[in-house]
Amino acid sequence: MATISHSSLTENDIIQKHMGLVVSIVKSFHPINPTVLDEYIQAGRIGLLKAIRKHDIARSSFSTTAWHYIRWAILHYIDREKTDTTLPITIDPSGIQHENVSDYFPSTLSDNERNVITLRTKGYTFKDIGEIKGYSKSWANYVFHSGVAKIREANYTE
């Protein structure tokens, strides 16, 4: 790809020229529905804009730099949204579960996802779950969020 001179193109031109890169990166995150796809694209556009404003042409190609900024912006957005990863159950401080989380399990959940979500609702940490299942903390985190996404998708009503 040719180097981009900021003097020859406006920010909007550069954004339009590199939207394919943004969409490609967004699709690698496998958004669960069109709304999430749209949100990731907007986060990616913000990352692209930051790359445009901070890019050092002499250091590397623009798309290489932009890739990192776009990916980081999407990950940052996902991380902010993760704090709202709630299941459709409530557990009070005494540990009493008011609804059975398995009532919300779609048939698309894998056995690992079912087990990890069940253990998580019982108060186990991702580290504990990873050790129990013989995997890492990050594996348990990934499986949990994958399962939660399936639960949301199956139980989402507009």
Secondary structure, DSSP 4 states (H G I P E B T S, - for coil): -----TTTS-HHHHHHHTHHHHHHHHHTT--SSHHHHHHHHHHHHHHHHHHHHH--TTTS-HHHHHHHHHHHHHHHHHHHHHTT---S--B-TT--BSS-GGGG--TT--HHHHHHHHHHHTT--HHHHHHHHTS-HHHHHHHHHHHHHHHHHHH---
